[in-house]
Amino acid sequence: MTPLPRSIVIVIPAYNEARYIGKFLDELLLVTHNVVVVDDGSRDRTCEITKSRRVKCLSHMVNLGKGAALKTGCDYAFKHLEAEAVIIMDGDGQHDPSDLSAFVRELKKGAEIVHGVRTMNTHMPLNRLLGNKLMSIIINVLFHRYIADIPSGFKAMTKKAYQALRWHSSGYEVETEIAVRIAKSRLEYTEVPISTIYHGKDYGFNLLDAWRILIKLPYWLWR
């Protein structure tokens, strides 16, 4: 794998990921050492394992949610590491570092935002596949912009994009708020296919989650 440019920082929100984060970081460090993990109030050894790899670990004293962890990590990368762009990956090892080159390629082409899109296949339960598709359709109806795989946590953004997209959500719904803000913006946006490594955990959101998030849409529409 080709090493990543120093101007790009990997931001990883993590909550109780001691089981997976060590192996994930070992693979990631083969291509870059510009990595920031945000331990979002974990009760396990997530931060300890991160530090044992000599990776920067920012810690929340209590669990604030994925949106808050992402904001902490991105703020640090842009303000203290002078990053030109960040690539966000989940800390549970479901994202393959070999896919990073596709994100870097699109950023070099001038994309402000790069969104990783998983293959919607039989590995994803039907109710989650439907919930995923429903949110994409709703965003398309409202903004005439179809964004696939909204719950995907593998994405990249430049400093300019981050300043434009700065979200308010602190929890899991942050992915949908980011999609809304992408749809409303005039920023250059592109999608790249990504592989996903499943560990038997329940990924994505279902139809019930989608309807709950719908309630928050009016708030994001007018922000």
Steps between C-alpha positions, in 0.01 A plus 500: 500500500622851414575717805253784559606865465589666830235766436224239548410385852294192586237569768352200681210525747504202733280374782587173675695370200782324689417175321571638153695825513847353554496287185336782305767751603779254418370481143438873476849592622647326198379791285495798737594614851278807477224343708281641778272274703223656707412272789140596570479406869584133451490267801754261353866525387431689174723797585769286663528280193507809275783658699696173494520552121632855559183642347349822633196427719261779597266398780149604598440445871149373424331364190380801297410322177653447157422851374681659795797265459528585131496871574771462766722306261449727199553816706828359629619392155432835336605728787796317652631275223433755223333235285372593156250214509381224730385147424255362754496126575319297765710342773350151485705380204212490253686731261789376289810727494568383144200711391670821618673551166161558332421782744841661449460479122167685510632765739793563264250546216341784694207333676412673826314197635550131424242251624564127529213285374459135598356234273138441594488120494361206691741562790286797604167413668195601294363748757832680510532501123150656479579758770818595316321537165211693657728773633676533164167535321374764748817708462466472122135614507582799721822615333516325161827339603525126549750399767549124525576315824441790737596301816849426362764620744782498243529849349747779430471877504725799453536778754271718290235229491522441874444867571193494274360173634564552872223296655298535820410135556691330780373148443468238228266723298804708404538300176155613384562862598824495302309363200241777532773763513677345201175506304439866588854613422669573167816316600659253262388156610582153373449138600742207496422130551634348821524150638360427844632247750212369708555358849146386566408840642181674394594778258292776348160618604161345442163641401418599858829688530428674170158622620653628826757697306227641276367691802828691515509587130307830534757623751789423264316649204488844659843505666 
